[in-house]
Each structure stands twice: as C-alpha cells, then as structure tokens.
C-alpha cells in the first residue's frame, strides 16, 4: 500500500518522496484514513513506529489552503519535551510548506521573544510544550479559540512528567467539535481519563502491544564487578558504532561524557541541567557524527531520533521495564537492526532479571571482565582514539604592584 492509496494527495506524496519516504508504516496505514476524514483518533504504537508522520500528515492536509490570523493558530500539537517539539516541527515543516502554512515551535529554556514574534506574524500550526504555551497565552500573545485540530503526542509521557493538568487546561480553551488526535505507547491510567474527557467517539488503532519489544533488536546483560564497570563501559563504547549511553543522574551523565572524551572517545551529555542551547548543540554534534557517544538521562528516552544509532547502553539499569523499553527505542527504529546492552553489578542481578522479564525480552546474559571476548563481539572494530582537547594554558602569574600611598586612596 502507498500513501496515495491511503488518501494522501499527490503533492504531499511528492514531498514525502523527496525525503525518501515512499512506504507507510503500519501506524500510518491504520490511522490515516480515519484522521484524514476528520475522525478523532486514538493511536497506540511503540517508539519508533512512525507516529509523528501519522499525525503531521492529516494536520497539514486538512488545514491546507487557508491561513490563520496572527496569534490564533489553527492546530496545536502538545509534546512532553523540548527535543521532541523540535523534531516534530522538523517533520511538519516540509508538509506545512506544501500546504502553504507556517509552523512555530513554542518551548521553554530559550528566550520567548522570537516565539512571540513568530506568533504575531501568523502561526498556523503550533508545536509546543505545555508550560511555555500556557505562559504565552497568559501574556496574551496567543489564543486557542481558532484551533481546529489538537494533537497530544507521547501522551503517557506527558502524564509521567506531570503535564496532564496543563494539557487539560489548554484543551479546554480549544473549541468543542474540533478534531483531536492522541498518540501514546500506552493507553491506561491517566491517559484513559484524558481520552474519555476530550475525544468524541474515537477510532482506536493498536499497532503493537503496549510494551512490545522490537523484534530487530538484540539484548545483552553483562554482569560485572563494581571495580571493573568503568573500564568495561569504556570498552563497550570504543567501537565505530553510534551509541546512546543512559545514566540515572545528571551528574553521572556529565561525569561519564567528560571521562570518555578524555579517554579519546568523543562524547557529549544530554540532561536537564543543560541550557536549551547546549542541549541542541550536543544533540546536533551527535547527529552529525562529531561525537560518537551521547550520554543521557531519561530525558532523552523519549522523542530523540537520530538515524543510525547502533547501540543503547544501560550504564545504570533502569528502575522499571517501561523505561527500559523507551530507552531501547532509540535504536532499531523503522525496521533497522540495533543492540541493547545492560551493564549490572552482581548485586543488581535479581533486580535486572525482574525488569527484563516484565519487558518480555530474552537477552544473552554473561559475566564479564575487561577485555572479555563477549565485549569485543559487541563492539566490533575499535575506532581510533581522538586526542582530548588541550587544556587552555593559564596566564603566568605576575606580582601585584603596590600603588603609591597617595594614589591608593584617590
């Protein structure tokens, strides 16, 4: 089946083909006929299943041909993280250009000035994190009474991060009768409450089990002595492959990225203590290959998509299986192969076993020491080391001159 078979107009098919997108994924095949017809849609699919394009296409197509008024967007897309907002906007822009529409990204962590200017210039589609959008509405830079289509992406993560109250307040400001699309990996708990309140007779599409593992991914659990862990992690990320390494804390992410870079393995960190500009620079460096390893906290477990991630490394095992699967979702996307490796100490063995069982994956489990053959088979060819950036030389110390007494008190 092609996008044209699903009702996508020819000009949008050409736009997609220009990005080498010619065959729809299952989530797109199942939802597009309903979303293009104006129905409320509830879509469940695991990370990397193609949900972003599944809602970007109907938004652009259904709004095409008419511009909105300044400060009054016609579509609102709510997402849980700044990185996801930027990536959704990147997916939307070529489609919006085809439709003759403007896209504005509204997110925190950066100056609101450019966002306010863009809204005043006329934003048809707003891709936003809830907090910053509420701020701009309170300052009367934006209103939602013209919204025709509302989208909640990664709704379960919006709930996990405590954004559902803000999302409800924003949805309450949109006109009743507008189309609403909700996409999530799970549809239980708080997400279910949201569905009952805001979606009218929705069509539900379940592409995968709520926490289905990716079939093209291989899983490994390496049990190590605590004293060997740092060296083994270094060996695991020393190959040519592009790696996302997860830690539980911001401090650990920053420290590990610094240690790897000093060891000749270019790495960058990604966590909540960084400014938005630093997060974007580090993610861009990882995307263009300037650094091979991105050391991240779970802020990056959702919404980060960089092509060709070969390895997800759980430096610190996650506390529960959903987090494990969300982390793993950074690799083996869109049918590509990938690998997930968990490094755990002997004291963490039972905890990891419980988590793996709940994730319904079947890893290869082995105890290893530095230089073990299993590590070499995971790493593959080792990349050449890169010299660490030279420290900036300190200025030579000069003795401080004493001014004459009559000038010191002038």
C-alpha positions as CSV (number, residue, x, y, z in Angstrom):
1,X,0.0,0.0,0.0
2,X,1.2,3.5,-0.8
3,X,0.4,6.9,0.8
4,X,-1.7,7.7,-2.3
5,X,-3.8,4.5,-1.6
6,X,-4.5,5.9,1.9
7,X,-5.9,9.2,0.6
8,X,-2.8,11.4,0.7
9,X,-2.9,14.0,-2.2
10,X,-0.3,13.7,-4.9
11,X,1.6,16.9,-3.9
12,X,2.2,15.5,-0.4
13,X,3.3,12.2,-1.8
14,X,5.9,14.1,-3.8
15,X,7.0,15.9,-0.7
16,X,7.5,12.6,1.1
17,X,9.2,11.0,-1.8
18,X,11.7,14.0,-1.8
19,X,12.7,12.8,1.7
20,X,12.9,9.1,0.5
21,X,9.6,8.3,2.3
22,X,7.5,6.1,0.0
23,X,6.0,3.3,2.0
24,X,3.8,3.9,5.0
25,X,4.5,2.2,8.4
26,X,1.6,0.2,10.0
27,X,0.6,3.0,12.4
28,X,0.3,5.3,9.4
29,X,-1.6,2.7,7.3
30,X,-4.1,2.1,10.1
31,X,-4.8,5.7,11.2
32,X,-4.5,7.9,8.1
33,X,-7.9,7.1,6.5
34,X,-9.7,8.0,9.7
35,X,-7.6,11.1,10.6
36,X,-7.8,12.4,7.1
37,X,-11.6,12.1,7.2
38,X,-11.8,14.2,10.4
39,X,-12.4,11.5,13.0
40,X,-10.9,11.6,16.4
41,X,-8.1,9.0,16.5
42,X,-6.5,7.2,19.4
43,X,-3.3,5.6,18.2
44,X,-1.0,3.3,20.2
45,X,2.4,2.2,19.0
46,X,5.8,1.7,20.4
47,X,8.5,4.3,20.0
48,X,10.0,4.5,16.5
49,X,6.8,3.2,14.9
50,X,6.1,6.3,12.8
51,X,3.6,8.1,14.9
52,X,4.9,11.6,14.2
53,X,4.2,11.4,10.5
54,X,0.8,9.7,11.2
55,X,-0.4,13.0,12.8
56,X,1.6,15.5,10.9
57,X,0.2,14.5,7.5
58,X,-3.5,14.9,8.4
59,X,-2.8,18.2,10.2
60,X,-1.1,19.7,7.1
61,X,-3.6,18.3,4.6
62,X,-6.8,19.2,6.5
63,X,-5.6,22.8,7.1
64,X,-4.2,23.5,3.7
65,X,-5.5,26.4,1.6
66,X,-6.3,28.9,4.3
67,X,-4.1,30.9,6.6
68,X,-4.9,31.7,10.2
69,X,-4.9,35.1,11.9
70,X,-2.0,36.4,13.9
71,X,-1.8,34.9,17.4
72,X,-4.5,32.4,16.7
73,X,-3.1,29.0,15.4
74,X,-5.4,26.5,13.7
75,X,-3.6,23.5,15.1
76,X,-2.0,22.7,18.4
77,X,0.4,19.8,18.9
78,X,1.4,19.2,22.6
79,X,4.6,17.2,23.4
80,X,6.4,16.4,26.7
81,X,9.9,17.6,25.9
82,X,11.8,20.4,24.1
83,X,13.7,17.9,22.0
84,X,10.5,16.2,20.8
85,X,9.0,19.6,20.0
86,X,11.9,20.4,17.8
87,X,11.8,17.1,16.0
88,X,8.0,17.2,15.4
89,X,8.4,20.7,14.0
90,X,11.2,19.4,11.6
91,X,8.8,16.7,10.4
92,X,5.9,19.1,10.0
93,X,7.7,21.9,8.1
94,X,8.1,20.3,4.7
95,X,4.4,19.2,4.8
96,X,3.3,22.7,6.0
97,X,5.3,24.3,3.2
98,X,3.4,22.2,0.7
99,X,0.1,23.2,2.4
100,X,1.1,26.9,2.4
101,X,1.1,27.0,6.2
102,X,3.5,28.3,8.9
103,X,4.9,26.2,11.8
104,X,6.0,27.8,15.1
105,X,7.8,25.9,17.9
106,X,6.9,27.1,21.4
107,X,9.1,25.7,24.2
108,X,10.8,26.7,27.4
109,X,14.5,27.1,28.1
110,X,15.1,29.8,25.4
111,X,14.0,33.4,25.0
112,X,10.4,33.8,24.3
113,X,11.0,36.8,22.0
114,X,11.4,35.0,18.7
115,X,8.4,32.8,19.6
116,X,6.2,35.8,20.3
117,X,7.3,37.5,17.0
118,X,6.5,34.3,15.1
119,X,3.1,34.0,16.6
120,X,2.3,37.7,15.7
121,X,3.5,37.1,12.2
122,X,0.9,34.3,11.8
123,X,1.4,30.8,13.1
124,X,-1.0,28.2,11.6
125,X,0.5,25.2,13.5
126,X,2.0,25.5,17.0
127,X,4.2,22.6,18.3
128,X,4.5,23.3,22.0
129,X,5.5,22.1,25.4
130,X,2.5,22.8,27.8
131,X,4.3,25.1,30.2
132,X,5.6,27.7,27.7
133,X,2.4,27.7,25.7
134,X,0.4,28.5,28.9
135,X,2.8,31.3,29.7
136,X,2.4,32.9,26.3
137,X,-1.4,32.6,26.5
138,X,-1.4,34.2,29.9
139,X,0.6,37.1,28.4
140,X,-2.0,37.4,25.6
141,X,0.5,36.5,22.9
142,X,-1.6,33.5,21.8
143,X,-5.1,32.2,22.0
144,X,-6.6,28.8,21.1
145,X,-10.2,29.7,20.1
146,X,-9.4,29.1,16.4
147,X,-7.8,25.6,16.9
148,X,-9.4,23.1,14.6
149,X,-7.1,20.1,15.3
150,X,-5.4,19.3,18.6
151,X,-2.8,16.6,18.9
152,X,-1.3,15.0,22.0
153,X,1.9,13.2,21.2
154,X,3.5,10.8,23.7
155,X,0.5,11.3,26.0
156,X,1.8,8.7,28.5
157,X,5.0,10.7,28.9
158,X,3.0,13.9,29.3
159,X,1.3,12.1,32.2
160,X,4.6,10.8,33.7
161,X,6.1,14.3,33.7
162,X,3.1,15.8,35.4
163,X,1.9,17.8,32.3
164,X,-1.6,16.5,32.1
165,X,-3.2,19.3,34.2
166,X,-1.7,21.9,31.9
167,X,-2.7,19.8,28.8
168,X,-6.3,19.7,30.1
169,X,-6.3,23.5,30.6
170,X,-5.1,24.0,27.1
171,X,-7.6,21.6,25.6
172,X,-10.4,23.3,27.5
173,X,-9.5,26.5,25.6
174,X,-10.0,24.9,22.2
175,X,-13.4,24.9,20.5
176,X,-15.7,21.9,21.1
177,X,-16.2,19.8,18.0
178,X,-12.6,20.2,16.8
179,X,-10.7,17.1,15.7
180,X,-8.4,15.5,18.4
181,X,-5.7,13.0,17.8
182,X,-3.9,11.3,20.7
183,X,-0.8,9.0,20.2
184,X,0.8,7.1,23.0
185,X,2.8,3.9,23.8
186,X,0.2,3.1,26.5
187,X,-3.5,4.0,26.9
188,X,-4.1,3.2,30.5
189,X,-4.4,5.2,33.7
190,X,-4.4,9.0,33.4
191,X,-4.2,8.7,29.6
192,X,-7.5,6.8,29.6
193,X,-9.1,9.6,31.7
194,X,-7.9,12.1,29.1
195,X,-9.4,10.1,26.2
196,X,-12.8,9.9,27.9
197,X,-12.9,13.6,28.5
198,X,-11.7,15.0,25.2
199,X,-12.1,12.5,22.4
200,X,-15.5,12.0,20.8
201,X,-16.3,8.5,19.6
202,X,-12.6,8.0,18.7
203,X,-11.4,5.3,16.4
204,X,-8.7,3.3,18.2
205,X,-5.8,1.7,16.5
206,X,-3.4,-0.7,18.3
207,X,-0.3,-1.3,16.2
208,X,1.7,-3.1,18.9
209,X,1.3,-4.4,22.3
210,X,1.6,-1.6,24.8
211,X,5.2,-2.6,25.8
212,X,6.2,-4.8,22.9
213,X,9.9,-5.3,22.3
214,X,11.3,-4.6,18.9
215,X,12.0,-7.8,17.0
216,X,15.0,-6.5,15.1
217,X,16.9,-5.7,18.4
218,X,19.3,-8.0,20.2
219,X,19.6,-7.7,24.0
220,X,22.6,-8.5,26.3
221,X,23.1,-8.3,30.0
222,X,26.7,-8.1,31.2
223,X,27.3,-8.8,34.9
224,X,30.5,-7.1,36.2
225,X,32.4,-6.4,39.3
226,X,31.9,-2.9,40.5
227,X,35.6,-2.2,40.3
228,X,35.6,-3.2,36.6
229,X,32.5,-1.3,35.5
230,X,34.1,1.9,34.3
231,X,36.7,0.1,32.2
232,X,34.0,-2.2,30.7
233,X,31.7,0.7,29.8
234,X,34.7,2.4,28.1
235,X,35.4,-0.7,26.1
236,X,31.7,-1.1,25.0
237,X,31.6,2.4,23.5
238,X,35.0,2.3,21.9
239,X,33.9,1.0,18.6
240,X,32.8,2.8,15.4
241,X,29.1,2.4,16.3
242,X,26.9,5.4,17.3
243,X,25.9,4.9,21.0
244,X,23.4,6.3,23.4
245,X,24.5,5.5,27.0
246,X,22.0,6.0,29.8
247,X,22.7,7.0,33.4
248,X,20.2,7.6,36.2
249,X,21.5,11.0,37.3
250,X,22.6,14.3,35.6
251,X,25.9,14.3,37.5
252,X,26.7,10.8,36.3
253,X,25.9,11.7,32.7
254,X,28.2,14.8,32.8
255,X,31.0,12.9,34.5
256,X,30.9,9.9,32.1
257,X,30.9,12.2,29.0
258,X,33.9,14.0,30.3
259,X,35.8,10.8,31.1
260,X,35.1,9.2,27.7
261,X,36.2,12.4,25.9
262,X,39.4,12.5,28.0
263,X,40.0,8.8,27.0
264,X,39.8,9.7,23.3
265,X,36.2,8.7,22.7
266,X,34.3,11.8,21.7
267,X,31.1,12.1,23.9
268,X,28.5,14.6,24.8
269,X,26.0,14.8,27.6
270,X,22.2,15.4,27.5
271,X,20.3,16.1,30.7
272,X,18.1,18.7,32.4
273,X,20.8,20.8,33.9
274,X,22.0,22.0,30.4
275,X,20.5,25.1,28.8
276,X,18.3,24.5,25.8
277,X,21.1,25.9,23.6
278,X,23.6,23.4,25.0
279,X,21.2,20.5,24.6
280,X,20.6,21.4,21.0
281,X,24.4,21.8,20.3
282,X,25.2,18.4,21.9
283,X,22.4,16.6,20.1
284,X,23.5,18.2,16.8
285,X,27.1,17.1,17.4
286,X,25.8,13.6,17.9
287,X,23.6,13.7,14.9
288,X,26.4,14.9,12.5
289,X,29.0,12.4,13.9
290,X,31.2,15.0,15.7
291,X,30.7,12.8,18.8
292,X,30.1,9.1,18.7
293,X,28.5,8.7,22.2
294,X,25.6,10.6,23.7
295,X,25.4,10.1,27.5
296,X,21.9,10.9,28.6
297,X,19.5,10.7,31.4
298,X,15.9,9.5,30.8
299,X,15.0,13.0,29.5
300,X,16.3,11.5,26.2
301,X,14.4,8.2,26.4
302,X,11.5,9.8,24.5
303,X,11.4,11.9,21.5
304,X,15.1,11.8,20.5
305,X,15.5,10.4,17.0
306,X,18.9,10.3,15.3
307,X,19.4,8.0,12.3
308,X,21.8,5.1,12.7
309,X,22.0,4.6,16.4
310,X,23.6,1.2,16.7
311,X,23.8,0.6,20.5
312,X,21.8,1.6,23.5
313,X,23.9,1.1,26.6
314,X,22.3,1.0,30.0
315,X,25.2,2.1,32.2
316,X,22.8,2.4,35.1
317,X,19.9,-0.2,34.7
318,X,16.5,1.5,34.7
319,X,14.2,1.0,37.7
320,X,11.3,-0.5,35.7
321,X,10.6,-2.2,32.4
322,X,8.8,0.7,30.6
323,X,11.8,2.9,31.0
324,X,14.0,0.1,29.6
325,X,11.8,-0.2,26.5
326,X,11.7,3.5,26.0
327,X,15.4,3.8,26.2
328,X,15.9,0.9,23.8
329,X,13.6,2.6,21.4
330,X,16.4,4.9,20.4
331,X,17.8,2.1,18.2
332,X,16.2,-0.4,15.8
333,X,13.8,2.2,14.6
334,X,11.7,1.8,11.4
335,X,12.8,-1.8,10.9
336,X,16.6,-1.2,11.3
337,X,18.6,-3.5,13.5
338,X,20.0,-2.5,16.8
339,X,21.5,-3.7,20.1
340,X,20.8,-3.0,23.7
341,X,23.3,-3.8,26.4
342,X,22.7,-3.6,30.2
343,X,25.7,-3.4,32.5
344,X,24.9,-4.5,36.0
345,X,26.8,-5.5,39.1
346,X,26.4,-8.8,40.8
347,X,24.3,-7.1,43.5
348,X,21.9,-5.8,40.8
349,X,21.4,-9.2,39.2
350,X,17.9,-10.0,40.6
351,X,16.6,-6.5,40.0
352,X,17.7,-6.7,36.4
353,X,16.2,-10.2,35.9
354,X,12.8,-8.9,37.2
355,X,12.9,-5.9,34.9
356,X,13.9,-8.0,31.9
357,X,11.1,-10.5,32.5
358,X,8.5,-7.7,32.6
359,X,9.9,-6.2,29.4
360,X,9.4,-9.6,27.7
361,X,12.8,-9.7,26.1
362,X,15.3,-12.6,26.1
363,X,18.8,-11.3,26.5
364,X,22.1,-13.1,26.3
365,X,23.4,-12.9,29.9
366,X,27.1,-13.4,30.8
367,X,29.6,-12.4,33.5
368,X,32.5,-10.5,32.0
369,X,35.8,-8.9,32.9
370,X,37.7,-6.2,30.9
371,X,38.8,-7.5,27.6
372,X,36.3,-10.3,27.5
373,X,35.5,-11.8,24.1
374,X,31.8,-11.0,24.5
375,X,32.7,-7.3,24.8
376,X,34.8,-7.5,21.6
377,X,31.9,-9.1,19.7
378,X,29.5,-6.4,20.7
379,X,31.9,-3.5,20.0
380,X,33.2,-4.7,16.6
381,X,36.1,-2.8,15.1
382,X,37.6,-0.4,17.5
383,X,37.6,3.3,16.4
384,X,40.9,5.2,16.6
385,X,41.2,7.3,19.7
386,X,40.9,11.1,19.4
387,X,43.2,13.3,21.3
388,X,41.3,15.1,24.1
389,X,41.1,18.9,23.7
390,X,44.2,20.6,25.1
391,X,43.7,22.5,28.3
392,X,43.9,26.2,27.9
393,X,47.2,27.4,29.3
394,X,47.0,29.6,32.4
395,X,48.3,33.1,32.2
396,X,51.6,33.5,34.0
397,X,51.3,35.0,37.5
398,X,52.6,38.5,37.9
399,X,53.4,40.0,41.2
400,X,50.8,42.7,42.1
401,X,52.3,46.1,42.1
402,X,51.6,48.4,45.1
403,X,50.4,51.8,44.2
404,X,51.9,54.7,46.0
405,X,50.0,55.6,49.1
406,X,48.8,58.9,47.8
407,X,47.2,57.2,44.8
408,X,45.7,54.2,46.6
409,X,43.1,56.4,48.3
410,X,42.4,58.7,45.4
